[in-house]
Amino acid sequence: MRVPAKGRFEIRASDSALNPHLAAALTLAAGLEGLEKQLDPGPSRGYDNLYEGGDGAQLLPRDLGAAVDAFEADPLAKAVFGESMHATWVDFKRAEYDEYRRHVSEWEVSRYLRQFG
């Protein structure tokens, strides 16, 4: 999240691949947890390119597998989703990622069959 101007907040880590209802629930819970625990968000990074991560900023997971691992380990996610929904979501997304990893794309076929075939 960033605050580009007084009274304006932007949450830019989300994209259209998420479930908007579940993402909103978890985002609101994270914000409330930060307020309740008076967590320090750290200094403003302004318009720095956070994709480079050179300033010690924690990078977002690079793929769905790493994102599922982070979600599974997050106690706030488990509290917001509930034990059963959390476990079900982890299983569902892990299966989706495993299916994706087993898929052989047209790019891979055309590149590697010619190179090694």
C-alpha positions in Angstrom: 0.0 0.0 0.0 1.1 3.5 -0.6 -0.2 7.0 0.3 0.6 9.3 -2.6 -1.3 12.2 -1.1 -3.1 13.2 2.1 -6.3 11.1 2.4 -5.5 8.9 -0.6 -4.4 5.3 -0.3 -3.5 2.9 -3.1 -3.2 -0.9 -2.8 -1.2 -1.9 -5.8 -0.1 -5.5 -5.0 -3.3 -7.0 -6.3 -4.3 -7.9 -9.8 -7.3 -9.2 -11.6 -6.4 -12.9 -10.9 -7.5 -12.6 -7.3 -10.9 -13.2 -5.7 -12.0 -9.6 -4.9 -14.1 -10.7 -1.9 -11.4 -12.7 -0.2 -8.7 -10.1 -1.1 -10.8 -7.3 0.4 -11.4 -9.3 3.6 -7.7 -10.1 4.1 -6.6 -6.5 3.2 -9.1 -5.0 5.7 -8.0 -7.4 8.4 -4.3 -6.6 7.7 -5.0 -2.9 8.0 -7.0 -3.4 11.2 -4.2 -5.5 12.7 -1.7 -2.8 11.8 -3.8 -0.2 13.6 -4.5 -2.4 16.6 -0.9 -3.3 17.1 0.3 0.1 16.1 2.7 -1.4 13.6 5.2 0.9 11.9 4.9 0.6 8.1 8.4 2.0 7.7 9.6 5.0 5.7 7.7 6.1 2.6 9.4 4.8 -0.5 7.7 7.4 -2.7 7.9 6.3 -6.3 10.9 4.0 -6.0 10.8 0.9 -8.2 10.0 -1.8 -5.7 10.4 -4.5 -8.3 14.2 -4.1 -8.0 14.2 -4.7 -4.3 17.6 -3.2 -3.9 16.8 -1.1 -0.8 16.0 -4.1 1.4 12.3 -4.1 0.6 10.7 -7.6 0.8 9.7 -8.7 -2.6 6.4 -10.3 -3.4 6.4 -14.1 -4.2 7.6 -14.7 -7.8 5.1 -17.5 -8.6 1.9 -19.1 -7.4 3.8 -21.8 -5.5 5.7 -19.3 -3.4 2.5 -17.3 -2.8 0.6 -20.4 -1.6 3.5 -21.1 0.8 3.4 -17.6 2.2 -0.4 -17.7 2.5 -0.3 -21.1 4.3 2.3 -19.8 6.8 0.4 -16.5 7.5 -1.5 -16.7 10.9 -3.7 -13.7 9.9 -4.8 -15.4 6.7 -5.8 -18.5 8.8 -7.7 -16.3 11.3 -9.6 -14.4 8.5 -10.4 -17.4 6.4 -11.0 -19.9 9.2 -9.2 -23.2 9.5 -11.4 -25.1 7.0 -11.5 -22.4 4.3 -7.8 -21.7 4.7 -6.9 -25.4 4.3 -9.3 -25.8 1.4 -7.9 -22.7 -0.4 -4.3 -23.9 0.1 -5.1 -27.3 -1.3 -7.0 -25.8 -4.3 -4.3 -23.3 -5.2 -1.5 -25.9 -4.7 -3.3 -28.2 -7.1 -3.7 -25.4 -9.6 0.0 -24.6 -9.4 1.0 -28.3 -9.8 -1.2 -28.5 -12.9 0.4 -25.4 -14.3 3.9 -26.7 -13.7 3.1 -30.0 -15.6 1.8 -28.1 -18.6 4.0 -28.0 -21.7 3.5 -24.8 -23.6 3.7 -24.3 -27.4 6.7 -22.1 -26.8 8.5 -25.0 -25.0 7.6 -27.5 -27.7 8.8 -25.2 -30.6 12.0 -24.1 -28.7 13.2 -27.4 -27.2 12.1 -30.0 -29.7 14.1 -28.2 -32.4 17.0 -27.6 -30.1 17.3 -31.1 -28.6 15.2 -33.1 -31.0 
